[in-house]
Amino acid sequence: MSKTVWNGGALLAPVPPVMVSCGSAEKPNIITVAWCGTLATQPATTYISVRPKRHSYNLIKESGEFVINLTTEELVRHADWCGVYTGAKVDKFARCGLTAELSSKLSCPLIAESPLSIECRVKEIVPLGSHDMFIAEIVAIDIDEELIDQNGKLCLDKAGLVAFAHGEYFALGKKLGSFGYSVKKKKKGHKKASGASK
């Protein structure tokens, strides 16, 4: 396969275009972030990277809290809009018709319409150039009960989540496998009954 070499750039994809809620119950705000991910399982640690000039940057820095709300196909237009406009000039919750709901462990709100909201408390802020990384402990997760089956398993594949790749939004496609499926031993099938006709 022939490849063209470009200079280093932020082209890791796909990534989740999450809607990060911050601020207070009286003045809630939303910023859409694609630079987001998992840093550790124990303790559960995540991050978002935000440009210091963004309105939400100081809201998060001063409160030390934010909520990562996963974006669905139904929310993707709102996510894009919240990534274009600034909360310094417009009430994004009101403009998008979204509900700012109380978090279980934080003072900043979550987005009620999101199927899964991750409550985060900032542990460290790391300057990285164009963006600062907010490293945070995950203190609670609020999940739509419709995504939990009768055995208590989270069925996030039913949420209709979206991905962001090189400036474009995509609906997640078909399931290809589960973790470890490439090494899982296949169950032995039943042998054909003797004397069966060919």
N, CA and C atoms as an extended XYZ file, in Angstrom:
594
Properties=species:S:1:pos:R:3:atomname:S:1:resname:S:1:resid:I:1 pbc="F F F"
N         0.837       -1.197        0.000 N   MET     1
C         0.000        0.000        0.000 CA  MET     1
C         0.877        1.253        0.000 C   MET     1
N         0.667        2.135       -0.948 N   SER     2
C         1.437        3.369       -1.055 CA  SER     2
C         0.858        4.431       -0.130 C   SER     2
N         1.712        5.157        0.579 N   LYS     3
C         1.244        6.187        1.514 CA  LYS     3
C         1.942        7.518        1.263 C   LYS     3
N         1.205        8.601        1.464 N   THR     4
C         1.740        9.955        1.404 CA  THR     4
C         2.020       10.413        2.826 C   THR     4
N         3.138       11.070        3.048 N   VAL     5
C         3.517       11.513        4.387 CA  VAL     5
C         3.201       12.992        4.578 C   VAL     5
N         2.410       13.302        5.604 N   TRP     6
C         2.111       14.675        5.995 CA  TRP     6
C         2.868       15.007        7.271 C   TRP     6
N         2.935       16.280        7.609 N   ASN     7
C         3.492       16.679        8.904 CA  ASN     7
C         2.547       16.220       10.014 C   ASN     7
N         3.057       16.150       11.239 N   GLY     8
C         2.232       15.707       12.357 CA  GLY     8
C         1.001       16.588       12.532 C   GLY     8
N        -0.131       15.967       12.854 N   GLY     9
C        -1.370       16.719       13.032 CA  GLY     9
C        -2.374       15.907       13.835 C   GLY     9
N        -3.448       16.563       14.266 N   ALA    10
C        -4.472       15.901       15.083 CA  ALA    10
C        -5.472       15.185       14.179 C   ALA    10
N        -5.104       14.002       13.721 N   LEU    11
C        -5.971       13.253       12.821 CA  LEU    11
C        -6.410       11.903       13.379 C   LEU    11
N        -6.231       11.669       14.660 N   LEU    12
C        -6.727       10.424       15.248 CA  LEU    12
C        -8.246       10.423       15.136 C   LEU    12
N        -8.800        9.361       14.574 N   ALA    13
C       -10.252        9.317       14.365 CA  ALA    13
C       -10.707        7.865       14.271 C   ALA    13
N       -11.992        7.588       14.587 N   PRO    14
C       -12.985        8.553       15.059 CA  PRO    14
C       -12.825        8.845       16.541 C   PRO    14
N       -13.432        9.942       16.959 N   VAL    15
C       -13.448       10.333       18.371 CA  VAL    15
C       -14.887       10.686       18.752 C   VAL    15
N       -15.202       10.713       20.044 N   PRO    16
C       -16.582       11.031       20.442 CA  PRO    16
C       -16.821       12.535       20.515 C   PRO    16
N       -17.808       13.068       19.810 N   PRO    17
C       -18.133       14.497       19.917 CA  PRO    17
C       -19.053       14.719       21.119 C   PRO    17
N       -18.479       14.751       22.308 N   VAL    18
C       -19.287       14.805       23.525 CA  VAL    18
C       -19.750       16.225       23.827 C   VAL    18
N       -20.890       16.305       24.507 N   MET    19
C       -21.417       17.595       24.948 CA  MET    19
C       -21.073       17.731       26.432 C   MET    19
N       -20.187       18.639       26.737 N   VAL    20
C       -19.722       18.818       28.117 CA  VAL    20
C       -20.531       19.934       28.774 C   VAL    20
N       -21.246       19.585       29.829 N   SER    21
C       -22.012       20.600       30.565 CA  SER    21
C       -21.181       21.096       31.747 C   SER    21
N       -21.327       22.375       32.017 N   CYS    22
C       -20.547       23.000       33.089 CA  CYS    22
C       -21.308       24.214       33.600 C   CYS    22
N       -20.681       24.964       34.488 N   GLY    23
C       -21.361       26.110       35.063 CA  GLY    23
C       -22.188       25.705       36.277 C   GLY    23
N       -23.270       26.437       36.521 N   SER    24
C       -24.111       26.188       37.686 CA  SER    24
C       -25.536       25.897       37.253 C   SER    24
N       -26.374       25.514       38.211 N   ALA    25
C       -27.779       25.260       37.917 CA  ALA    25
C       -28.458       26.539       37.431 C   ALA    25
N       -28.032       27.687       37.959 N   GLU    26
C       -28.608       28.971       37.563 CA  GLU    26
C       -28.100       29.421       36.200 C   GLU    26
N       -26.821       29.151       35.901 N   LYS    27
C       -26.227       29.546       34.623 CA  LYS    27
C       -25.457       28.363       34.029 C   LYS    27
N       -26.197       27.393       33.495 N   PRO    28
C       -25.539       26.222       32.912 CA  PRO    28
C       -25.003       26.516       31.518 C   PRO    28
N       -24.035       25.763       31.101 N   ASN    29
C       -23.465       25.946       29.766 CA  ASN    29
C       -23.088       24.605       29.169 C   ASN    29
N       -22.932       24.588       27.854 N   ILE    30
C       -22.525       23.383       27.134 CA  ILE    30
C       -21.398       23.746       26.177 C   ILE    30
N       -20.362       22.936       26.137 N   ILE    31
C       -19.314       23.057       25.134 CA  ILE    31
C       -19.150       21.681       24.487 C   ILE    31
N       -19.073       21.656       23.175 N   THR    32
C       -18.858       20.391       22.470 CA  THR    32
C       -17.365       20.156       22.330 C   THR    32
N       -16.933       18.953       22.705 N   VAL    33
C       -15.511       18.615       22.741 CA  VAL    33
C       -15.277       17.285       22.026 C   VAL    33
N       -14.290       17.262       21.160 N   ALA    34
C       -13.917       16.001       20.510 CA  ALA    34
C       -12.627       15.439       21.107 C   ALA    34
N       -11.848       16.301       21.754 N   TRP    35
C       -10.613       15.821       22.389 CA  TRP    35
C       -10.968       15.351       23.796 C   TRP    35
N       -11.298       14.080       23.888 N   CYS    36
C       -11.834       13.498       25.118 CA  CYS    36
C       -11.534       12.009       25.129 C   CYS    36
N       -11.299       11.457       26.313 N   GLY    37
C       -11.041       10.020       26.353 CA  GLY    37
C       -10.790        9.492       27.744 C   GLY    37
N       -10.388        8.219       27.799 N   THR    38
C       -10.115        7.522       29.049 CA  THR    38
C        -8.616        7.511       29.317 C   THR    38
N        -8.235        7.781       30.559 N   LEU    39
C        -6.821        7.754       30.945 CA  LEU    39
C        -6.489        6.556       31.822 C   LEU    39
N        -7.427        6.141       32.681 N   ALA    40
C        -7.170        5.005       33.562 CA  ALA    40
C        -8.491        4.396       34.010 C   ALA    40
N        -8.435        3.105       34.323 N   THR    41
C        -9.619        2.397       34.810 CA  THR    41
C        -9.754        2.523       36.320 C   THR    41
N        -8.630        2.356       37.031 N   GLN    42
C        -8.617        2.448       38.490 CA  GLN    42
C        -7.505        3.402       38.929 C   GLN    42
N        -7.827        4.547       39.490 N   PRO    43
C        -9.178        5.078       39.623 CA  PRO    43
C        -9.711        5.536       38.270 C   PRO    43
N       -11.015        5.496       38.111 N   ALA    44
C       -11.624        5.866       36.835 CA  ALA    44
C       -11.279        7.321       36.517 C   ALA    44
N       -10.496        7.511       35.458 N   THR    45
C        -9.976        8.837       35.125 CA  THR    45
C       -10.196        9.142       33.654 C   THR    45
N       -10.653       10.346       33.378 N   THR    46
C       -10.903       10.773       32.009 CA  THR    46
C       -10.260       12.126       31.772 C   THR    46
N       -10.438       12.665       30.577 N   TYR    47
C        -9.922       14.003       30.289 CA  TYR    47
C       -10.741       14.663       29.192 C   TYR    47
N       -10.719       15.977       29.189 N   ILE    48
C       -11.155       16.759       28.045 CA  ILE    48
C       -10.080       17.808       27.817 C   ILE    48
N        -9.864       18.194       26.577 N   SER    49
C        -8.910       19.253       26.270 CA  SER    49
C        -9.675       20.442       25.706 C   SER    49
N        -9.444       21.627       26.276 N   VAL    50
C       -10.203       22.830       25.935 CA  VAL    50
C        -9.239       23.990       25.692 C   VAL    50
N        -9.549       24.797       24.689 N   ARG    51
C        -8.749       26.002       24.447 CA  ARG    51
C        -9.012       27.010       25.567 C   ARG    51
N        -7.963       27.615       26.131 N   PRO    52
C        -8.146       28.573       27.234 CA  PRO    52
C        -9.038       29.762       26.896 C   PRO    52
N        -9.160       30.116       25.626 N   LYS    53
C        -9.980       31.272       25.255 CA  LYS    53
C       -11.478       30.955       25.218 C   LYS    53
N       -11.847       29.683       25.342 N   ARG    54
C       -13.266       29.317       25.323 CA  ARG    54
C       -13.961       29.771       26.607 C   ARG    54
N       -15.222       30.140       26.477 N   HIS    55
C       -16.018       30.589       27.623 CA  HIS    55
C       -16.089       29.515       28.708 C   HIS    55
N       -16.222       28.264       28.283 N   SER    56
C       -16.364       27.157       29.246 CA  SER    56
C       -15.078       26.888       30.022 C   SER    56
N       -13.954       27.291       29.467 N   TYR    57
C       -12.665       27.000       30.103 CA  TYR    57
C       -12.630       27.512       31.547 C   TYR    57
N       -12.958       28.784       31.745 N   ASN    58
C       -12.912       29.353       33.094 CA  ASN    58
C       -14.003       28.807       33.989 C   ASN    58
N       -15.171       28.459       33.393 N   LEU    59
C       -16.244       27.859       34.191 CA  LEU    59
C       -15.770       26.544       34.807 C   LEU    59
N       -15.080       25.749       33.995 N   ILE    60
C       -14.584       24.453       34.469 CA  ILE    60
C       -13.406       24.644       35.424 C   ILE    60
N       -12.515       25.557       35.084 N   LYS    61
C       -11.338       25.793       35.928 CA  LYS    61
C       -11.741       26.290       37.316 C   LYS    61
N       -12.707       27.191       37.375 N   GLU    62
C       -13.114       27.775       38.654 CA  GLU    62
C       -13.921       26.802       39.514 C   GLU    62
N       -14.786       26.019       38.886 N   SER    63
C       -15.630       25.083       39.658 CA  SER    63
C       -14.933       23.760       39.929 C   SER    63
N       -14.027       23.378       39.026 N   GLY    64
C       -13.353       22.087       39.160 CA  GLY    64
C       -14.269       20.920       38.822 C   GLY    64
N       -15.331       21.203       38.055 N   GLU    65
C       -16.311       20.161       37.731 CA  GLU    65
C       -16.800       20.286       36.290 C   GLU    65
N       -17.183       19.152       35.718 N   PHE    66
C       -17.860       19.142       34.422 CA  PHE    66
C       -18.520       17.784       34.242 C   PHE    66
N       -19.444       17.703       33.295 N   VAL    67
C       -20.116       16.446       32.993 CA  VAL    67
C       -19.967       16.153       31.509 C   VAL    67
N       -19.478       14.954       31.187 N   ILE    68
C       -19.380       14.505       29.798 CA  ILE    68
C       -20.692       13.804       29.449 C   ILE    68
N       -21.431       14.370       28.502 N   ASN    69
C       -22.703       13.804       28.065 CA  ASN    69
C       -22.525       13.203       26.674 C   ASN    69
N       -22.779       11.907       26.525 N   LEU    70
C       -22.606       11.263       25.235 CA  LEU    70
C       -23.648       11.765       24.239 C   LEU    70
N       -23.223       11.890       22.991 N   THR    71
C       -24.067       12.451       21.942 CA  THR    71
C       -24.674       11.349       21.081 C   THR    71
N       -25.977       11.450       20.860 N   THR    72
C       -26.704       10.499       20.022 CA  THR    72
C       -27.024       11.148       18.676 C   THR    72
N       -27.589       10.337       17.766 N   GLU    73
C       -28.014       10.863       16.478 CA  GLU    73
C       -29.033       11.982       16.667 C   GLU    73
N       -29.893       11.848       17.657 N   GLU    74
C       -30.916       12.871       17.910 CA  GLU    74
C       -30.308       14.161       18.466 C   GLU    74
N       -29.148       14.058       19.094 N   LEU    75
C       -28.511       15.229       19.707 CA  LEU    75
C       -27.409       15.839       18.855 C   LEU    75
N       -27.028       15.190       17.763 N   VAL    76
C       -25.829       15.614       17.040 CA  VAL    76
C       -25.944       17.025       16.463 C   VAL    76
N       -27.125       17.421       16.028 N   ARG    77
C       -27.285       18.781       15.511 CA  ARG    77
C       -27.081       19.803       16.624 C   ARG    77
N       -27.588       19.480       17.829 N   HIS    78
C       -27.379       20.363       18.989 CA  HIS    78
C       -25.899       20.407       19.359 C   HIS    78
N       -25.247       19.250       19.282 N   ALA    79
C       -23.817       19.194       19.614 CA  ALA    79
C       -23.019       20.088       18.671 C   ALA    79
N       -23.340       20.034       17.395 N   ASP    80
C       -22.638       20.873       16.425 CA  ASP    80
C       -22.887       22.348       16.715 C   ASP    80
N       -24.148       22.697       17.000 N   TRP    81
C       -24.505       24.089       17.276 CA  TRP    81
C       -23.778       24.605       18.520 C   TRP    81
N       -23.719       23.758       19.550 N   CYS    82
C       -23.051       24.158       20.794 CA  CYS    82
C       -21.542       24.283       20.617 C   CYS    82
N       -21.008       23.663       19.578 N   GLY    83
C       -19.585       23.781       19.295 CA  GLY    83
C       -19.249       25.014       18.474 C   GLY    83
N       -20.263       25.632       17.877 N   VAL    84
C       -20.064       26.813       17.038 CA  VAL    84
C       -20.265       28.109       17.815 C   VAL    84
N       -21.301       28.143       18.650 N   TYR    85
C       -21.646       29.369       19.382 CA  TYR    85
C       -21.070       29.370       20.796 C   TYR    85
N       -20.866       30.559       21.331 N   THR    86
C       -20.306       30.703       22.670 CA  THR    86
C       -21.386       30.920       23.719 C   THR    86
N       -21.190       30.289       24.850 N   GLY    87
C       -22.111       30.445       25.969 CA  GLY    87
C       -22.012       31.813       26.622 C   GLY    87
N       -21.027       32.601       26.231 N   ALA    88
C       -20.898       33.949       26.776 CA  ALA    88
C       -21.992       34.860       26.232 C   ALA    88
N       -22.582       34.465       25.079 N   LYS    89
C       -23.583       35.314       24.434 CA  LYS    89
C       -24.962       34.687       24.328 C   LYS    89
N       -25.057       33.377       24.546 N   VAL    90
C       -26.344       32.703       24.363 CA  VAL    90
C       -26.518       31.584       25.386 C   VAL    90
N       -27.755       31.370       25.801 N   ASP    91
C       -28.089       30.252       26.697 CA  ASP    91
C       -28.277       29.025       25.814 C   ASP    91
N       -27.288       28.163       25.791 N   LYS    92
C       -27.324       27.018       24.879 CA  LYS    92
C       -28.404       26.014       25.245 C   LYS    92
N       -28.646       25.824       26.521 N   PHE    93
C       -29.710       24.912       26.938 CA  PHE    93
C       -31.058       25.395       26.395 C   PHE    93
N       -31.342       26.685       26.580 N   ALA    94
C       -32.616       27.249       26.133 CA  ALA    94
C       -32.712       27.222       24.613 C   ALA    94
N       -31.651       27.599       23.951 N   ARG    95
C       -31.659       27.672       22.488 CA  ARG    95
C       -31.878       26.303       21.851 C   ARG    95
N       -31.326       25.253       22.458 N   CYS    96
C       -31.439       23.902       21.906 CA  CYS    96
C       -32.623       23.122       22.477 C   CYS    96
N       -33.316       23.717       23.434 N   GLY    97
C       -34.448       23.020       24.041 CA  GLY    97
C       -34.021       21.820       24.863 C   GLY    97
N       -32.842       21.920       25.487 N   LEU    98
C       -32.315       20.837       26.312 CA  LEU    98
C       -32.584       21.104       27.789 C   LEU    98
N       -32.564       20.052       28.576 N   THR    99
C       -32.890       20.153       29.998 CA  THR    99
C       -31.635       20.049       30.863 C   THR    99
N       -31.375       21.080       31.665 N   ALA   100
C       -30.263       21.055       32.619 CA  ALA   100
C       -30.760       20.381       33.892 C   ALA   100
N       -30.296       19.180       34.119 N   GLU   101
C       -30.761       18.393       35.267 CA  GLU   101
C       -29.668       18.321       36.328 C   GLU   101
N       -30.067       18.276       37.586 N   LEU   102
C       -29.093       18.204       38.676 CA  LEU   102
C       -28.261       16.935       38.580 C   LEU   102
N       -26.973       17.072       38.765 N   SER   103
C       -26.087       15.911       38.831 CA  SER   103
C       -26.259       15.246       40.186 C   SER   103
N       -25.815       14.005       40.297 N   SER   104
C       -25.959       13.302       41.572 CA  SER   104
C       -24.879       13.685       42.583 C   SER   104
N       -23.670       14.059       42.084 N   LYS   105
C       -22.572       14.356       43.010 CA  LYS   105
C       -21.872       15.689       42.767 C   LYS   105
N       -22.310       16.413       41.739 N   LEU   106
C       -21.669       17.683       41.409 CA  LEU   106
C       -22.661       18.831       41.484 C   LEU   106
N       -22.140       20.048       41.460 N   SER   107
C       -23.008       21.220       41.462 CA  SER   107
C       -23.363       21.660       40.048 C   SER   107
N       -22.585       21.232       39.060 N   CYS   108
C       -22.916       21.584       37.681 CA  CYS   108
C       -23.932       20.579       37.128 C   CYS   108
N       -24.747       20.993       36.162 N   PRO   109
C       -25.815       20.125       35.665 CA  PRO   109
C       -25.350       19.134       34.616 C   PRO   109
N       -26.200       18.147       34.355 N   LEU   110
C       -25.991       17.237       33.227 CA  LEU   110
C       -27.086       17.513       32.207 C   LEU   110
N       -26.977       16.913       31.033 N   ILE   111
C       -27.992       17.071       29.990 CA  ILE   111
C       -28.940       15.885       30.081 C   ILE   111
N       -30.183       16.141       30.454 N   ALA   112
C       -31.152       15.069       30.683 CA  ALA   112
C       -31.398       14.230       29.435 C   ALA   112
N       -31.302       14.830       28.266 N   GLU   113
C       -31.586       14.127       27.013 CA  GLU   113
C       -30.462       13.190       26.576 C   GLU   113
N       -29.309       13.287       27.181 N   SER   114
C       -28.207       12.375       26.859 CA  SER   114
C       -28.431       11.038       27.561 C   SER   114
N       -28.190        9.911       26.884 N   PRO   115
C       -28.430        8.608       27.502 CA  PRO   115
C       -27.419        8.226       28.576 C   PRO   115
N       -26.252        8.876       28.564 N   LEU   116
C       -25.224        8.547       29.546 CA  LEU   116
C       -24.405        9.793       29.845 C   LEU   116
N       -24.391       10.175       31.115 N   SER   117
C       -23.670       11.372       31.552 CA  SER   117
C       -22.617       10.976       32.580 C   SER   117
N       -21.395       11.440       32.367 N   ILE   118
C       -20.251       11.078       33.207 CA  ILE   118
C       -19.855       12.281       34.056 C   ILE   118
N       -20.081       12.193       35.342 N   GLU   119
C       -19.783       13.294       36.256 CA  GLU   119
C       -18.296       13.283       36.615 C   GLU   119
N       -17.648       14.419       36.425 N   CYS   120
C       -16.188       14.484       36.569 CA  CYS   120
C       -15.740       15.600       37.500 C   CYS   120
N       -14.737       15.293       38.312 N   ARG   121
C       -14.137       16.287       39.208 CA  ARG   121
C       -12.666       16.447       38.811 C   ARG   121
N       -12.284       17.679       38.501 N   VAL   122
C       -10.938       17.966       37.990 CA  VAL   122
C        -9.871       17.669       39.045 C   VAL   122
N        -8.838       16.935       38.616 N   LYS   123
C        -7.707       16.624       39.494 CA  LYS   123
C        -6.469       17.452       39.136 C   LYS   123
N        -6.351       17.747       37.836 N   GLU   124
C        -5.151       18.439       37.370 CA  GLU   124
C        -5.440       19.106       36.026 C   GLU   124
N        -4.796       20.253       35.794 N   ILE   125
C        -4.894       20.934       34.503 CA  ILE   125
C        -3.497       20.974       33.902 C   ILE   125
N        -3.375       20.426       32.703 N   VAL   126
C        -2.070       20.327       32.056 CA  VAL   126
C        -2.039       21.180       30.792 C   VAL   126
N        -1.235       22.260       30.765 N   PRO   127
C        -1.110       23.077       29.552 CA  PRO   127
C        -0.363       22.282       28.473 C   PRO   127
N        -0.938       22.249       27.267 N   LEU   128
C        -0.341       21.435       26.204 CA  LEU   128
C        -0.108       22.198       24.906 C   LEU   128
N        -0.302       23.526       24.926 N   GLY   129
C        -0.157       24.288       23.694 CA  GLY   129
C        -1.472       24.963       23.358 C   GLY   129
N        -2.084       24.572       22.249 N   SER   130
C        -3.362       25.175       21.858 CA  SER   130
C        -4.466       24.878       22.868 C   SER   130
N        -4.372       23.737       23.543 N   HIS   131
C        -5.387       23.301       24.506 CA  HIS   131
C        -4.750       23.001       25.869 C   HIS   131
N        -5.563       23.109       26.901 N   ASP   132
C        -5.192       22.619       28.227 CA  ASP   132
C        -6.009       21.362       28.481 C   ASP   132
N        -5.364       20.356       29.058 N   MET   133
C        -6.067       19.111       29.373 CA  MET   133
C        -6.562       19.139       30.809 C   MET   133
N        -7.865       18.924       30.960 N   PHE   134
C        -8.459       18.782       32.292 CA  PHE   134
C        -8.512       17.295       32.611 C   PHE   134
N        -7.636       16.846       33.489 N   ILE   135
C        -7.640       15.454       33.926 CA  ILE   135
C        -8.603       15.353       35.108 C   ILE   135
N        -9.531       14.410       35.025 N   ALA   136
C       -10.588       14.375       36.037 CA  ALA   136
C       -10.919       12.964       36.500 C   ALA   136
N       -11.316       12.888       37.743 N   GLU   137
C       -11.811       11.638       38.315 CA  GLU   137
C       -13.294       11.504       37.986 C   GLU   137
N       -13.702       10.321       37.548 N   ILE   138
C       -15.112       10.058       37.293 CA  ILE   138
C       -15.758        9.687       38.616 C   ILE   138
N       -16.660       10.536       39.098 N   VAL   139
C       -17.250       10.319       40.424 CA  VAL   139
C       -18.629        9.674       40.368 C   VAL   139
N       -19.275        9.731       39.208 N   ALA   140
C       -20.592        9.102       39.057 CA  ALA   140
C       -20.943        9.022       37.578 C   ALA   140
N       -21.812        8.076       37.247 N   ILE   141
C       -22.312        7.939       35.877 CA  ILE   141
C       -23.830        7.818       35.935 C   ILE   141
N       -24.511        8.659       35.179 N   ASP   142
C       -25.974        8.663       35.142 CA  ASP   142
C       -26.414        8.014       33.827 C   ASP   142
N       -27.157        6.899       33.917 N   ILE   143
C       -27.489        6.090       32.752 CA  ILE   143
C       -28.998        5.991       32.562 C   ILE   143
N       -29.440        6.161       31.331 N   ASP   144
C       -30.852        5.961       30.993 CA  ASP   144
C       -31.205        4.509       31.289 C   ASP   144
N       -32.229        4.298       32.107 N   GLU   145
C       -32.601        2.938       32.519 CA  GLU   145
C       -32.964        2.040       31.343 C   GLU   145
N       -33.383        2.621       30.220 N   GLU   146
C       -33.735        1.821       29.046 CA  GLU   146
C       -32.521        1.131       28.426 C   GLU   146
N       -31.331        1.569       28.805 N   LEU   147
C       -30.107        0.977       28.264 CA  LEU   147
C       -29.557       -0.141       29.144 C   LEU   147
N       -30.253       -0.449       30.229 N   ILE   148
C       -29.810       -1.512       31.132 CA  ILE   148
C       -30.772       -2.688       31.001 C   ILE   148
N       -30.230       -3.865       30.641 N   ASP   149
C       -31.109       -5.024       30.433 CA  ASP   149
C       -31.484       -5.680       31.761 C   ASP   149
N       -32.269       -6.758       31.691 N   GLN   150
C       -32.787       -7.415       32.892 CA  GLN   150
C       -31.693       -8.034       33.751 C   GLN   150
N       -30.493       -8.223       33.167 N   ASN   151
C       -29.372       -8.770       33.926 CA  ASN   151
C       -28.438       -7.681       34.466 C   ASN   151
N       -28.827       -6.430       34.259 N   GLY   152
C       -28.013       -5.327       34.749 CA  GLY   152
C       -26.884       -4.931       33.814 C   GLY   152
N       -26.885       -5.462       32.598 N   LYS   153
C       -25.832       -5.149       31.632 CA  LYS   153
C       -26.153       -3.857       30.894 C   LYS   153
N       -25.132       -3.017       30.710 N   LEU   154
C       -25.295       -1.791       29.956 CA  LEU   154
C       -25.276       -2.109       28.465 C   LEU   154
N       -26.315       -1.729       27.754 N   CYS   155
C       -26.435       -1.986       26.311 CA  CYS   155
C       -26.290       -0.663       25.569 C   CYS   155
N       -25.079       -0.131       25.560 N   LEU   156
C       -24.827        1.177       24.979 CA  LEU   156
C       -24.991        1.166       23.457 C   LEU   156
N       -24.968       -0.038       22.867 N   ASP   157
C       -25.152       -0.146       21.419 CA  ASP   157
C       -26.558        0.282       21.000 C   ASP   157
N       -27.479        0.346       21.937 N   LYS   158
C       -28.858        0.733       21.636 CA  LYS   158
C       -29.080        2.239       21.747 C   LYS   158
N       -28.040        2.977       22.110 N   ALA   159
C       -28.182        4.412       22.359 CA  ALA   159
C       -28.159        5.259       21.093 C   ALA   159
N       -27.659        4.717       19.992 N   GLY   160
C       -27.570        5.493       18.757 CA  GLY   160
C       -26.495        6.563       18.820 C   GLY   160
N       -25.322        6.192       19.339 N   LEU   161
C       -24.229        7.152       19.491 CA  LEU   161
C       -23.594        7.520       18.148 C   LEU   161
N       -22.915        8.673       18.138 N   VAL   162
C       -22.261        9.141       16.919 CA  VAL   162
C       -20.762        9.292       17.146 C   VAL   162
N       -20.035        9.404       16.039 N   ALA   163
C       -18.592        9.594       16.076 CA  ALA   163
C       -18.231       10.805       15.220 C   ALA   163
N       -17.034       11.350       15.475 N   PHE   164
C       -16.546       12.520       14.740 CA  PHE   164
C       -15.220       12.156       14.103 C   PHE   164
N       -15.095       12.410       12.800 N   ALA   165
C       -13.852       12.081       12.103 CA  ALA   165
C       -13.547       13.144       11.053 C   ALA   165
N       -12.445       13.835       11.237 N   HIS   166
C       -11.945       14.816       10.270 CA  HIS   166
C       -13.018       15.836        9.866 C   HIS   166
N       -13.696       16.398       10.890 N   GLY   167
C       -14.663       17.450       10.646 CA  GLY   167
C       -16.056       16.996       10.270 C   GLY   167
N       -16.325       15.694       10.339 N   GLU   168
C       -17.636       15.175        9.964 CA  GLU   168
C       -18.183       14.238       11.031 C   GLU   168
N       -19.516       14.196       11.136 N   TYR   169
C       -20.194       13.339       12.104 CA  TYR   169
C       -20.706       12.073       11.412 C   TYR   169
N       -20.616       10.946       12.126 N   PHE   170
C       -21.049        9.671       11.575 CA  PHE   170
C       -21.849        8.882       12.608 C   PHE   170
N       -22.881        8.203       12.145 N   ALA   171
C       -23.600        7.269       13.007 CA  ALA   171
C       -22.748        6.011       13.111 C   ALA   171
N       -22.698        5.414       14.299 N   LEU   172
C       -21.919        4.191       14.443 CA  LEU   172
C       -22.566        3.070       13.634 C   LEU   172
N       -21.741        2.251       13.018 N   GLY   173
C       -22.247        1.194       12.141 CA  GLY   173
C       -22.508       -0.114       12.840 C   GLY   173
N       -22.462       -1.187       12.067 N   LYS   174
C       -22.793       -2.504       12.597 CA  LYS   174
C       -21.718       -3.025       13.545 C   LYS   174
N       -22.142       -3.855       14.456 N   LYS   175
C       -21.232       -4.477       15.408 CA  LYS   175
C       -20.392       -5.536       14.689 C   LYS   175
N       -19.085       -5.514       14.934 N   LEU   176
C       -18.168       -6.457       14.301 CA  LEU   176
C       -17.703       -7.555       15.242 C   LEU   176
N       -17.837       -7.320       16.531 N   GLY   177
C       -17.394       -8.301       17.520 CA  GLY   177
C       -17.370       -7.676       18.896 C   GLY   177
N       -17.036       -8.469       19.896 N   SER   178
C       -16.887       -7.993       21.267 CA  SER   178
C       -15.443       -8.195       21.694 C   SER   178
N       -15.025       -7.492       22.760 N   PHE   179
C       -13.643       -7.612       23.218 CA  PHE   179
C       -13.273       -9.076       23.443 C   PHE   179
N       -12.156       -9.494       22.843 N   GLY   180
C       -11.663      -10.853       22.992 CA  GLY   180
C       -12.236      -11.851       22.000 C   GLY   180
N       -13.102      -11.395       21.087 N   TYR   181
C       -13.740      -12.359       20.175 CA  TYR   181
C       -12.738      -13.027       19.233 C   TYR   181
N       -11.601      -12.367       18.979 N   SER   182
C       -10.625      -12.930       18.044 CA  SER   182
C        -9.902      -14.147       18.607 C   SER   182
N        -9.914      -14.310       19.922 N   VAL   183
C        -9.217      -15.443       20.539 CA  VAL   183
C       -10.166      -16.394       21.250 C   VAL   183
N       -11.442      -16.080       21.209 N   LYS   184
C       -12.418      -16.916       21.878 CA  LYS   184
C       -12.560      -18.255       21.161 C   LYS   184
N       -12.578      -19.326       21.933 N   LYS   185
C       -12.708      -20.654       21.337 CA  LYS   185
C       -14.143      -20.876       20.892 C   LYS   185
N       -14.267      -21.420       19.709 N   LYS   186
C       -15.598      -21.703       19.178 CA  LYS   186
C       -16.179      -22.938       19.850 C   LYS   186
N       -17.475      -22.885       20.076 N   LYS   187
C       -18.144      -24.039       20.673 CA  LYS   187
C       -18.236      -25.144       19.630 C   LYS   187
N       -18.013      -26.359       20.095 N   LYS   188
C       -18.093      -27.494       19.179 CA  LYS   188
C       -19.553      -27.763       18.836 C   LYS   188
N       -19.810      -27.918       17.523 N   GLY   189
C       -21.160      -28.182       17.062 CA  GLY   189
C       -21.538      -29.645       17.248 C   GLY   189
N       -22.804      -29.957       17.097 N   HIS   190
C       -23.273      -31.339       17.217 CA  HIS   190
C       -22.859      -32.125       15.979 C   HIS   190
N       -22.444      -33.333       16.175 N   LYS   191
C       -22.057      -34.171       15.059 CA  LYS   191
C       -23.314      -34.639       14.326 C   LYS   191
N       -23.145      -34.840       13.032 N   LYS   192
C       -24.273      -35.327       12.244 CA  LYS   192
C       -24.661      -36.738       12.665 C   LYS   192
N       -25.939      -36.996       12.645 N   ALA   193
C       -26.422      -38.339       13.022 CA  ALA   193
C       -25.946      -39.347       11.997 C   ALA   193
N       -25.532      -40.519       12.496 N   SER   194
C       -25.038      -41.550       11.571 CA  SER   194
C       -26.156      -42.058       10.697 C   SER   194
N       -25.814      -42.338        9.447 N   GLY   195
C       -26.797      -42.903        8.525 CA  GLY   195
C       -27.646      -41.827        7.846 C   GLY   195
N       -27.294      -40.545        8.106 N   ALA   196
C       -28.092      -39.487        7.469 CA  ALA   196
C       -27.830      -39.468        5.975 C   ALA   196
N       -28.853      -39.208        5.206 N   SER   197
C       -28.704      -39.210        3.745 CA  SER   197
C       -27.900      -38.023        3.289 C   SER   197
N       -27.179      -38.187        2.211 N   LYS   198
C       -26.338      -37.114        1.678 CA  LYS   198
C       -27.095      -36.350        0.608 C   LYS   198
